[in-house]
Amino acid sequence: MKRSRLLSVFQYIFATLITMGTLSPFAWLFISSISFQTDLTKVPLRWIPKQITFSRYVDIFTNSNNEMAYTFRISMMNSFIVAIGTTLIALIIGGIAAHAFARYQFRFRQKLIYLFLFTYMIPSVVIVIPLYLLLDQAGMLDSKLTLILLDLTFVIPFVIWIMQSYFKLLSKEFYEAAAIDGCTRVQTLWLIVLPLARPGIVATGIFAFLLSWDEFFFSLLFTSSLDAKTVSVAIAEFSGKNAVDFGMVATGGVLACLPPLLIAFIFQKFLVQGMTAGGVKE
């Protein structure tokens, strides 16, 4: 009994340390966003500011004369467009492909699955030079549509790989019952499969959104103006040649973290169901 209590105490202490280590960077990010620039550049560093200010948050949402704030607003909208567009297209195309891989037998089925997984694992830096030359010749640089297409190259394989495991767990009896009732394959997919696999679809959609939202490499190389620049690139460019506005960088980081957190919080029920159950088992 005593040993069991000591083990429980050790587990709580270990969990507390892990939690503090995980959350401390985010806590410092928020503290930096409400600290004055003088406190952030003091030596030694002042961890707890004497005075706080929310002026950076006000500037981002209201001040049109602040170049950094204006850049952040536009880039935030660009990120939303790219991430939402990528997620919706990837779920439609990848979901249909995943269902076909999970429920139907055809030639080279397993090889194609591994091929999609292989394309997901290819480092982006390997293909960036020929990809840049190709997009340059096609006149597709500095475009949100181009970013969506580039993000789809690694989000669709991810969706296919994850969603096929959910579709495999659906009982064949549902398909047989739908066929007896006269449903076509499209009707079966829309009326039977999608409602049953909803937790898995939502969970996969959240991860697809996060993959697109956090993407930095393609956004950095294939955008040059505010028309297509995403929030991750905009925050990185808050550093000037001679000075760095640490407070604005931190403010941008805090606001950039909010959309994924809100989405995960709103759909947490589906996220937990999708990660644990994955569908209706046979």
N, C-alpha and C positions, 0 to 999 in steps of 0.2 A: 504493500500500500504506500509506504513511504517512498519507495523507488518510483512508483507511478506518479506521485505528486512532484517529485524532483524532475522527472521527465517532462511533465506538463509545464512546470515553471521554465525549464530550459527551452521548450518549444515556443512559449509565449515571448520569452526574451529574444530568441532568434527571429521570430516573426516581426517583433517590434523593430529590431535593428534593420532587417531587410526593408520594412516599410519606410523607415526614416531615410535609409540610403536611397530608396527609389524616389521618394517625394521631395527630398531636400533640394535637388536641382530646380524643380518646379517652384518650390517656395522661394528660392533665391531669385528666380526669374521674376516672380511677382514683386518681391521686395525691390529689385532693381528698377522695375517699371514705375514705381511710385517714389523713388528716391531722386533727390536733386543731383545734377551732374557733379557738383563739387564733392558730394559724399562718395560717389562711385569712383572718383579719381584720387581719393586721399590715400596716402601711404603712412602708416599701415591702413588697410581697408577697413572702413566702418561697416560692420555687418548689420547693425540696427540703426537706421537713420534717425536723427533728431527730429527732422521734419519730413512730412510726406506731401506729395502732390499728385493729383489725378489729371493735371493739365494735358499730359500726352494723350490720354484716352479722349479727352474733350476735343483736342486738336484733330485727332484722326477722324472723328465723326462729324465735326462742325467747321473746322478751319480750312477754308479753301486756299488760303494764302501760304500754308505750310506745305512745301514741296514734298517732304517725306510723308506727311499724312495723306496728301492727295495720291501719291504713288501707291501707298499701302491700300487705300480704298479701291482703286482701280485693279490692282493686282489681286486683291482678295476676290473681287467679282470674277476676274479671269480664272482663278483657281476653282471657284464654284462651278463655272460653266464647263471647264475641262473635266473636273472630277465627276460631276453629275452625268455629263454626256458620255464619258468613258464607262461609268458604272452601268448605265442603262443599256448601252450597246453591247457591253461585255456580257451582261446577264441574259440578254435576248439571244445573241449568237452563241455564246459559250454554253448557256443553259440547254438550247436545242441540241447542240453537238454532244454535250454531256449525256443527255437523255438517250441519244442514238447509241453512244458508246456503251451505256449501261444496260439497255434493254434489247438491243439487236445484235445478231452475230453476222459478221461480214469479213471479207478478206482483209488481211493486214490490220485488223482492228487493234490488237495489242501493240503492234509496232507503231501505229499512228499515235496512240496514247503516249508512248514513250517519246515519240518525236515532238509532240507538243510540250512535254515536260523538259526535253532537251532545249527547245527554243526559249523556255522560261529561265533556264539556268545559264544561258550564254551571257557573259559580261557585256554590258552596253558599250564599253570602251572599245571592244573588238570590232564592232561594226559602225562606229560613229563616223569615221572618215568617208567610206563609200556612201553611207546614208546621207551625210551632209552634201556631198557632191550631187547625189541623185535628186534631193529635194531642192537644191539650188538651181539645177537645170530645169526642174519642173515649176519653178517660181512659187514654191510652197513654204519658204522660210518665213519666220515671224508671223505665224498664224495659229489661232486657237484650234482650228480644225486639224492642223498638222500635229499639234501636241496630243489631241485626242487619238489620232491614228497611231502615233508613236506609243502612247500609253497602252493602247489596245494590244500591241505586240507582246506585252508581258502580262497584262491583266486577263486576257481571254484564255491563255493556257492555264493560268491559276484557277479561273472559274471552272474550266473543263475538268481539271484534276480534282477539285474539291467537290463539285456538284455531282459527278458521276457516282461518288460513294453514297450520296443521299438517294439518288434514283435507284441504285442497286438494292436498297433496303425496302423499297416499296413492294408490297405483295402482288404477285401475278394475278391473284383473284380479282383485284380491282380492274385490271385490263380485260379479263375475261368477262366480268359483269358488264363493263362498258361496251364490249363487242356484242354481247347478247342484246343489249338495249339499242343497238344500231348506231352507236357513236363512231364517227370516223377517228382517225389517228389524231387529227388536229383537235377535235372535240374532246377526246380522251385526255390529251395533254392539257387543254385549257380548263376543263371542268373537273377532272379527277386528279391529275398529277400535281398541278400547280398548288391547289389548296392543301394537299397532303404534305407537299415538300416546302410549304411556306417558311417554316422556321429556318431550314437550311438555305433557302434562297435569300432571306433577309440577312442571315449571318454572313453568307458569302458576299452579298452586296456591300455590307459594312466594310469587310476587309478589302474588297475591290476599290471602294471609295478611298480608304486609307492609303492604299498603294498609289493611287493616282494623285491624291492630295499631297503626299509627302515626296513625290517625284521631284528631283532637283537637277539631275544630270542633263536630261534632254531639254528641260526648260532653260537651263543656263546656256546651252550651246546653240539652240535653234530659235531663240527669241532675242531681239535686239531693241525693241521699243515697248512702250507701255501698252500697246494694243494687244499683246499676247503674253506679256511677262506675268509669271505667277508669283504668289506671295512668298514662296521660299526663296526665289531669286531676288525679289524686292528687298527682303530683310537682309540678305547677304550684301546687298549693295548700299545698305545704310552706312557702311564704313567708308569714309572719305579718304582722300590721299593723305591729309595732314591731321585729321581728327576723326574720332569715332564717337557717335552718339549712343553710348551703351544703354541709356534709358529708353531710347526709341527702339533700339534693337530688341530689348527685353519686352517692351510693350507690344511690339509686333509679334514676338514669339508667344506671348500670353494669348493674344487674340487669335492667332493662327491655330492654337491648341483647342480653342473652344468648339468650333464646328464638329470635329470628330468626337469630342467628349459628349456634346449634346446629342449627336446621332446615336452613339453607343448607349447613352442614358435613356433616350426615348424608346429605343428598340431592344433594351436589355433583356426583356422577356424572350423575344425571338432569338436573340444572340445566345442565351443560355440553352434554350431548347435545341437550337441548331447545332451547338457544339457538343451536347450530351447525347441527344437522341438521334438526330440526323434523318428522321423520317419514321414511317411505320414499318416495323419489322415483320418479316414473313412468319 
